[in-house]
Structure formats: structure tokens, C-alpha cells
Amino acid sequence: MHFKNITILGDGAMATVCALLLDNKGASVTIWGHDTEHIDQMIQTRTNERYIPNVTIPNSLKLTADPAVASDEANLIVNAIPTQFIRSVWQSFAEHIHADTPVVSVAKGIENDTLLRPTQIIADVLNDNPDRAPRPLATLSGPSIASELARCLPATVCSASDDEQFAAALQVAFTTNWIRVYTNPDLLGVELAGATKNVIALAAGIIDGLQAGINAKSALLSRGLAEITRLGLAMGANQDTFFGIAGVGDLATTCFSPEGRNRTAGELLGKGKTLQQVLDALPGIVEGVPTTRSVISLAEKFRVEMPITQAIHDVLFNELDPIEGITRLMTREPKEERVG
């Protein structure tokens, strides 16, 4: 597979970074965004000041708000739409997408109500003909802060797909001398790890906001990884995925980076802000908030104990005081440490 014409669905920070990378490697790249005013502003200024300032968008990179223009001739589509909006966006694109066009998603979340992962939502919307070979679907995930990628700082990510050939083609397409891409056959595990780490990042931010210390934060990270892994194993994922770059690697970055939106949201909650005040203060979507609802539903469905996730859910939606949430976790019944 060789991807010459690539469409990026989404006009946020990660969408822009992916577009710049692929454009720099010689592909013909188009960014699609739903907000016509924002797209026009990007065209006029050749920047994306709303989401990733101080980055120049070259003239070779096309921008549009027209689904037909965006999907015309595309032989790869990159999904960079926040998870809770994937369904509605892809419904508007479905008639314009060829039956054999492969899709890679960089979204991290789980859809409320359906509990589907990003690639599952896309497959559900496209409703591909069961008599045809399945459309190649993949995710690209790992510790990948967009602002660092824009500065060409070293990073590693996973290309995960049930289609080994597609995963390998994406590895070639996205590899540079500053991004190393590993392939991984565990699409379920990689997508689940990317979604659930945002929930733990909210908790990490709360610890920062309460000034509870590094000891507490490190304990949170390790125990958060344990409950994420338990859920993954119950759902059929590979344990190794959660101890690799798409699991603990992405989790550590999200929990400790001052630029992470989910960690920042948690910090504001820890400082006493209400959830609505936090959401109003931050640009873009805080994916961990809706994903927390979905993860609690998955935990109930698969009968997995996830005390940290439950505490975050209660802080977000049941008015649990963050300090009481920490106390609840610290006073649980003593037990032997278990991971997975």
C-alpha cells in the first residue's frame, strides 16, 4: 500500500500535526473541518491558532469544509474527530467514501451508549458490504503530545490493526527520523489503552490540584494501569499492550505532561472548579470526561473492579469532593498487590 492522496478528518492539534508530517513526506494532504469560519481563518493565516499556535501550514496542504472535496480521490483517511462526534461526522461522509478506502484513527475514547471504540464506530457507520473483503481499519496511538510533535521532538507510537499489511503500510507512511512507529496486532488493546488513560489523567490532575505529591501520583499511575489492564484482559486484549508504549507509555505522558488537556482539567477540579467551569475554560474536547461514563459501563458489563475510575466518575457526575475521593481510595480494604 502507498498513500498518495490523504484526507484528515478534523482540524484540531493532532489533525494538523498529522497533516504536516504527511505533507512533508510528499503526500497530497487535505484537512477537513466542520467549522467553515475556522477553516477560512486557517486558509487566510496559514496557521491553526485555535489549537496549535505558532505552527505554519504550508500552501501545499489543502483545507476545506466540503465533505465531497475532502474525500475526492483519497486513498487513506485519517480520523482525528473527537470520539463522541465521530458518528455524526462520518454519517455526513459515508456517501463520499469509496468502499475500499482504508481508515486510520488517532482519536482516543469510547462512545457513550454504544460503548464502541473509534474504529468500531466508523465500521458501524459505513456498514460495509459483508460480501466484500473488510475495509482496512487501524489506530495510531501512543505518547504523542501534539505540540511536541509539531516541534519534531522524538516520539514513538503504535500502528495497530487486524490487517497486518495495513499496519505495516502505516508504519512506513508515518515514520520519520523523529517519530518511530511500531506495529501491533492488538487493535482492541491499543484503542482501549488510549481511551482509559484519559480517565486516569483526570485523577492525576486532581492530585496536582490538591498538591497531594509525587508519591501519590506515582501510586495512582501504577494502580491506574492495573485496573486498565484488568478491563483489557476481561475484554480480550493482550496484556503486553498495556505495558508497552500505547499503554504505560501513553499513560505516563498524559499524567505528567503540563500540556495534557485531561490532566489540566483534573487539576482545575482539584483546585475547586466545577466540571462546567473546567469545560468552559479549556479549548477543545476533554475526552476523559465522557469516556469516564463509558468505562464505568464497560466495567459493569465485564464485572471488573475499577475503584479509581469509579471515584473519578463520582467526582465528575455525583458531586463527590476530590479529597473525599482520595480518602475513599486510601481506606479501601488492605489486600495483596495485583496487576492484571
ZALUM-427913 format. One line per field, with one value per residue (C-alpha): y, x negated, z negated. Coordinates in steps of 0.001 Angstrom, whole numbers. Example, Ala and Ser with C-alpha at 12.3 -4.5 7.8 and 13.67 -1.06 7.14 Angstrom:
y	c(-4500  -1060)
x	c(-12300  -13670)
z	c(-7800  -7140)
END
This chain:
y	c(0  3501  6528  9369  11267  11556  13201  14223  14498  17076  20442  20176  19939  16258  16567  19448  17636  14508  16660  18455  15174  13515  16641  16826  13233  14123  13084  15254  16100  17694  18771  18818  20725  21190  24841  26857  30009  28217  26628  30011  31526  28754  29316  33061  32911  29514  28784  26950  29456  27983  24602  24664  28190  29207  26430  27380  25446  25187  26232  22683  21495  21891  22914  22546  22268  20389  16586  15885  17862  16323  12716  13088  10720  9937  6564  6970  8731  9775  10141  12922  13648  13587  10260  11487  13276  10549  9061  12295  13377  10011  9853  13010  11494  7957  8580  10162  7393  4590  1065  103  3291  2364  4377  5054  6759  8890  9522  8240  7490  5226  6255  6745  4466  2080  1604  1319  2277  4779  2194  300  3460  4086  495  733  3928  2755  -586  -2162  -4905  -8220  -9940  -7784  -8057  -5988  -2374  -1960  -139  873  3171  5210  5707  6290  9072  11828  15375  17400  20477  18342  16549  19940  20792  17483  16214  12436  10235  6658  5420  2166  1342  -1241  -3155  -6558  -6168  -6786  -5346  -2129  -1690  -2092  419  2979  2323  3380  6346  7897  7050  9943  10492  11799  9503  5764  3626  83  -2266  -4047  -6608  -5774  -3138  -3640  -3217  -184  1688  751  1856  5192  5817  4719  6573  9838  8849  8204  11500  13318  11691  12681  16266  16225  15101  18024  20429  19191  19267  15685  14988  12830  9713  9830  10493  7604  5289  6467  5746  2201  1307  3008  832  -2227  -1513  -547  -3859  -5827  -4337  -5017  -8664  -9132  -7742  -9963  -7614  -8613  -7854  -6861  -3929  -2234  -2476  -1037  2441  2552  1590  2701  4970  6996  6863  8343  11132  12104  12033  14102  16487  20048  20391  17464  18647  15848  16320  20062  19516  17332  19944  22575  20181  19615  23386  23584  24390  22800  20493  23084  25781  23466  22615  26275  27221  24713  24788  21645  18462  16923  13324  11788  13244  11415  8417  8005  7255  4652  2969  2621  947  -1405  -2211  -3135  -5154  -7182  -7233  -5585  -3661  -142  1922  4874  5181  4931  7712  9954  9207  10272  13461  14373  13418  12770  15814  13775  16079  15222  14988  12519  10573  10184  9231  6584  5064  5160  3489  548  -2899  -3936  -6555  -8108  -6096  -7463  -6263  -7679)
x	c(0  -1162  824  556  3800  4684  7663  7559  10974  10658  8947  7537  3944  3364  5075  2773  -349  531  1182  -2152  -4031  -2392  -2705  -6402  -6789  -5372  -1728  1105  2960  6348  7645  11413  13096  16769  16377  16303  15196  12226  11199  11388  9241  6658  6622  6093  3443  1900  1893  4136  4008  7069  5486  1759  341  -2980  -2914  -2930  -664  -2359  -465  -750  1660  5293  8089  11837  15201  16769  17057  17113  13916  12187  12851  12274  9512  8418  6711  6278  8496  7144  9871  8981  12534  13221  14846  18316  18634  17229  20637  22282  19279  18880  22585  22150  19114  20386  21758  18474  16106  15060  15758  12075  10585  8645  9040  6665  7944  5962  8985  8880  12172  15212  18614  21300  24352  22858  19511  17799  14181  13368  12667  15812  17919  16533  17203  20718  21499  20036  21849  19588  20923  20368  19705  16604  13231  13290  12144  8678  9046  6305  5402  2241  1680  -994  -2653  -2189  -1697  -803  -2844  -5972  -5347  -4983  -8491  -9813  -10774  -11403  -8322  -7133  -3644  -1912  -196  2394  4679  6209  4775  1030  283  2172  394  -2960  -1990  -1052  -4368  -6133  -3824  -4223  -7855  -10321  -13742  -11949  -8891  -9386  -6337  -5869  -3213  -845  1862  3920  6320  8705  5989  4339  7630  8783  5476  5667  9190  8823  5562  7503  9624  6519  5065  8065  7221  3548  4582  6776  3747  1784  4586  4718  902  1008  -2550  -4555  -4267  -504  -698  -3075  -873  2099  313  -653  2748  4486  2505  3575  7276  6955  5180  7867  10535  8489  7922  11619  12450  9922  6965  3312  1695  -1590  162  799  -2877  -4071  -4202  -470  286  -2014  -3959  -911  428  -2763  -2915  715  458  -2720  -2628  -1605  -148  2289  5904  7232  4592  5204  8953  8316  6011  8743  11202  8689  8492  12212  13633  16904  16945  18787  16285  13468  15042  15727  12126  10392  10291  11349  12813  11736  12122  11666  14949  17410  15075  15371  19077  18304  15544  17816  20392  17729  16538  20085  20617  17428  17591  14216  13349  12090  12020  10052  12352  15379  14010  13421  16931  18360  16265  17421  21064  22098  20564  18010  15419  11951  10442  13160  12397  8746  9748  12090  9290  6759  9097  10134  9689  5989  5067  2194  923  2223  1698  3860)
z	c(0  855  -279  2215  1523  -2154  -3842  -7507  -9135  -11910  -12284  -15811  -17009  -16226  -12849  -11962  -13130  -11115  -8051  -8371  -8777  -5771  -3618  -4454  -3270  149  -100  1197  -2027  -2663  -6079  -6521  -9353  -10170  -11191  -7964  -9778  -11368  -8076  -6314  -9063  -8634  -4875  -5284  -8035  -7214  -10959  -13437  -16277  -17986  -18712  -17955  -17650  -16139  -13539  -9849  -7475  -4050  -904  413  -2308  -1269  -3671  -3166  -4913  -1981  -2529  1211  1854  -1165  -171  3570  4713  1118  761  -3007  -5533  -8939  -11566  -14023  -15195  -18976  -19779  -20758  -17380  -15114  -14307  -13175  -11078  -9385  -8626  -6550  -4802  -4192  -685  446  -681  1639  419  326  -1190  -4357  -7558  -10453  -13603  -16036  -18298  -21889  -23568  -23844  -22536  -25160  -24900  -22288  -24134  -20735  -20087  -17289  -14580  -15579  -15266  -11779  -10713  -12129  -10215  -6913  -7205  -4617  -2377  -4225  -865  -290  -1957  -5176  -4901  -6484  -9808  -12229  -15061  -15559  -19269  -21882  -23892  -21324  -22614  -19522  -20420  -20832  -17536  -15850  -17095  -15752  -19205  -19380  -19874  -19423  -18545  -17602  -14346  -15403  -13064  -12463  -8956  -9245  -5795  -6557  -9905  -8145  -5430  -8074  -9792  -6602  -5989  -9450  -10256  -10214  -11748  -14860  -15015  -15407  -14638  -15936  -14588  -16972  -16072  -19194  -17848  -20775  -23397  -21816  -21405  -24896  -26441  -24628  -25897  -29511  -30168  -29829  -32834  -34942  -33700  -35184  -38513  -38139  -37583  -40675  -42697  -41225  -42048  -45636  -45866  -47134  -45969  -43587  -45787  -45417  -41696  -41046  -43089  -41057  -37795  -38815  -40276  -37364  -34986  -36992  -36626  -32950  -32338  -34207  -31968  -28846  -29740  -30504  -27059  -25264  -24792  -25050  -28433  -26769  -25074  -28424  -29383  -26060  -24554  -23781  -27392  -30192  -27814  -26843  -30401  -31888  -29324  -29847  -33642  -33912  -30954  -31874  -28365  -28594  -28424  -30617  -33310  -33244  -33616  -36649  -38166  -37910  -39552  -42349  -42836  -43423  -39986  -38926  -35924  -33828  -34768  -33715  -30365  -29667  -30475  -28174  -24358  -22537  -23976  -27283  -26079  -29529  -30798  -28512  -28344  -32131  -31711  -29052  -31059  -34093  -31847  -30469  -33998  -34981  -31802  -32222  -36043  -36555  -39704  -38811  -42014  -40607  -37616  -39912  -42115  -39103  -37857  -41208  -41278  -37763  -37916  -41535  -43271  -45234  -46795  -45337  -48844  -49845  -46670  -47668  -51207  -49842  -47771  -50617  -53122  -50977  -52499  -52619  -50034  -48090  -45122  -41839  -38302  -35521)
END
